[in-house]
Amino acid sequence: MNELALVILAAGLGSRYGGIKQMEGLGPSDEVLLDYSIYDALRSGFDKIIIVIQEQMEEAFRERITRRFEDHVAVEFAYQTLDQAPEGREKPMGTGHALLSASSKIQGPFAAINADDFYGPSSFQLLGGSLQHIDSKSGVLIAFSLGNTLSEHGSVSRAICEISGEGQLTGIEELTKIARSENGIVAHLAGKDRTLSDETLVSLNLWGFSQDFLSFLQEDFKRFLSNMTQPMKEEYYLPVSVFNWISRSAATVSVKHSQEPWLGLTNREDRADAAARLSQLIDRGVYPKRLWF
């Protein structure tokens, strides 16, 4: 089997959070959330790390994060640039484009994750196990219960999954401004409120793919560019590109349900909660106090 690569999407700057979330120290030795994802990935069979960033972020990433684990795993950087963006655009082109930026460095089955989400060890075990013998035109999504992925300090955006009776992904829908209210969990879509249940399965961008997905991604991104109506704002989202792969190429994506609670940084007030929950996991022996030393 070829090397199993983990692609980390880290080029976003976290406008709602008010800072670079990927650099926020939360662990007892100043570990960031990305440290824990990589630690879990290595325990689950991954042997190469590719981090997608904006080029100007590399020095800070090396100093702040990757120098701690470069002796444990091969680490490469890929740059998400604006080379293919419409003239005048200043913001990145989205998570699908970020993954495409790493395509030349991927030689086999691979996973893609966000840099600023914590997925938990059992989620990576599900993912790594699913990729060991993955077929062509196949993928896997590790999905989470919506009720486990909300912030107590503001709304979040989530991709709602539609799943067949055979456990295959059949559709995906991006919803914004999701939060608990006196009427339950409410999301915002096209100017209307929509009520959701705690058990609604959502994507947090914890994906696994056969390598042939990248060829489709290249062509699909070209279609996206040619059909843009708001070239300064539209983003090429990874969940949308996956659904396009399913519908246009007869690909199949299996959905595996993780029971892990989400731990992440959407709003500035999430930081204290995230640090406290990591401390609890360390006290339970899930992680050592110092991951890399």
N, C-alpha and C positions, 0 to 999 in steps of 0.2 A: 504493500500500500504506500502511496505517496505521503509526503509530510502533511500533517493536519494543521492548517493555518487558522489563526484567530485574527480577524480584521476588526480593529477598534476604530469606531467613527468618532473622532475627537476634534473636528475642525470648527464646530459651533462654539459661540462665545457666551451663550446663556443670557439673553437680554433680560428675561424676567428675574433671573437670579441676581443680576447686578454685579457680575464678576465672572472670572474664568472658573467654572465649576470643577473642571478636571484637576485643578491645582489645589483644591480645598482639603486641607489636612483634617482627618477625622479619627484616625486610629491612634493608639497610645504612643506610637513612635512616629507620628505625623503621617501615617499612611493615608493615601487618597482612595476613593472607591475603586479606581482602576487597579490598584495593587491587589485588592481582594478578588476581583474578577480574574486577573491573570493567575493568581495563586490557585483558584478553583479550576481554571482551565488546565493548568499543568497537571493537576491531580486527576484530570479527566481525559488525558491522552493527547492534548495539543502540544505541538513541539515547535511552533514558529509564531511570532507575534508581529503583526503589521499594523502600525498606528497611522491613521490618516489625519493629517493636521494641515493648517495653513503654514507655509514655509517659515514665516517669521516666528512661529511658536517653537521651532525645533530646539533651539538652545535652552529655552526654559524647560521644555519637556525632559531633555536629557539631564539637566541639573536637578530638577525637582522630582522626577519620577523614575525614568528608565535606568539610571545609573545604579539603582538599588537591586534590580533583578537581571541586568544584562549578563551576569555570570551564570544565570540559571537557565536561560533560554535565548534563542536567536531573536533579535529585535531589528526590525527595519521600519523606516518612515516612508510614507507616501504623501504627496502634497495635493491637496484639493485647490486647484487654481481657477482663475476666471478666463483661461485661454479660450474656451469655447462659449463663453457667456456673451449675450448681446452687448453691443457697445454701450458704455455708460453704466453698466451694472456694477454694484459694489458688494453685494451680499453673496454668500456661497449659494450653490445651485441645488442644495438639498442632499438628503442621505443616500438616495440612489446614485447620484453623481459622485458622492464621496466614496462609495464602494467601487465604482468604476475607476476611480483614481488609483486604486491599489491593484487593478487587474493584472498588470504585468509581473507582479511579484507573487502571484498565486499559481501553484503548480499541481493542485489536486483538490479534493473536497475541502471546504472551508466553512467557517462560521463568521457571522458579522454581529457586532454588539455595539451599544452605545457606551461611551466612556464614562458617563455620569449617572449610570444606573447600577444598582447592586442586584444581582440575580439569585445569589445563594448557591451553595455547593450542589444540591440535588438537581438544580436546573442545568448546570454544566455536565453533570453525569448523564442526564437524559440526552443532552445535545451531543456529547462526545460518543456515546453509545450508538446513537442514530446515524452518525456519520461514518462509522467504521466500515460499513458495507453498502453505502448508498449507491443507487443506480443512477444512470444518466437521466436527465430531465426530471430529477427528483430533488425535493428539499424537505426541510423540517422546520416548523415553528414551535418554539417553546412558549406557550401562552399562559397567562396569569388571570386569576379571578379579579375582576374590576375592583371589588371591595377591598382587595389587598394592595391596591396600587394608588390609592388616593392620598393626597396631602391634607393635613389638618390646617394648613396655613394659606390655602388658596386653591384655585382651580388648576386642572391639568388637561392635557390633550392626550387622547388615546385612540388607537386603531382598533375598532370593534371587529371581531372575527365572525364570519359565517362558516359553519362546518357541516359537512355531509354526515349521514348516518354511519359512513365508513371511516369517519375521523379525518377527512380531507378538507383542506381549506377551499372554499368555494367563493368567497367574497371577503372584502375588507373595506371598512368605512372609517375615515378619519373624522373624529368628533372633537370639538374644542370646549373649553370652559366647563369641564366636568367637575362637579363637586357635590358633597352631601348637602341636603336641605331638609326642611321639615317635611317635604313630600318624597323623600328618598334621594337616590342618586339622580341628578339631573344633568343633562348635556345640552349643548347648544349646537344647532345645525340649521343653516339657511334661515336664520332669524327666528327659529322656533325652539322651544324647549322640548326635550325628549327624556322620558324616565327610563332608567336602566336598573337592572338588578345587581346585587353584589356578585352573583355567579356568572355574569356576562364575561366571556373570555375575550381578553384583549392582548394585543401585541405590544411588547416593550422593545422591539427590534432585537430579539434573541433568535437569530436565524441560522440555519445550516443549509448548504447547497452543494450539489454536484458542480464541477468546474464549468460545465457547458452553460450554466446560467449566465456567465460573464459575456459570452458571445451574444446572447439575446439582449443583455443589458446595453451593449454598445449600439445595437440597432434601435432599441426602444428609446434610448436617449436622443438619438438623431430625430426620431419622430416627435419626441417632446419638444425639441428646439424648433422644429418646423411648424408646430401647431400652437406655439405660445401666443396668448392674446395680451398678457401683461408682463412683458419681458423683464421689467425691473423688479417684479415681485414673485412670480411663480417659482415653485421649487419642485424638483424631481424627487418625489418621495420613494423610498425603498419599498414600503408596503404596496404602493400602487404599481410599481414595476413588477413585483412578484405576482400580483393578480393578473397583470398583462401577460406575463409568462405562462400562467395557467391557462388563460383564455385563448391565447394565440398560438401556443406551442404544444398544447395538450400535456403540459407538465403537471406533476402531482406534488403537492406539499402536504405532508402529514402534520397534524397538530397534536402536540403532547402537552398535557396540563401539568404545570408546576404548582405545587402547593405553597411555594415560598412567598412570604410577604415582600412587597417592594420596599426598597430603601433607596432614596435618591434625593436629588437637590433640584427642585423646580423653583421654589421660593426661598428667599434668604432665611426665613424662619425655620426651614426644614433642617438646617445644619445641626442644631442641638439635639433634635430627635434622632437623626442619623448617627451621630456620635454615641448617643446613649445606647442605641440598639446594637451597634457594633461592640460596645463594651459588654453587653449582655451575652453576645455570641462568644466573645473571648472567655468570659467567666464560665460558660458552659463547655469550653474546650473545643469549640468548632474551629477556632483559629488560635494560633499562638499569639502572645503579646507582641512579638517582633517577627514579622513575616520573613524577612530576607537576611537576617543577621545570625 
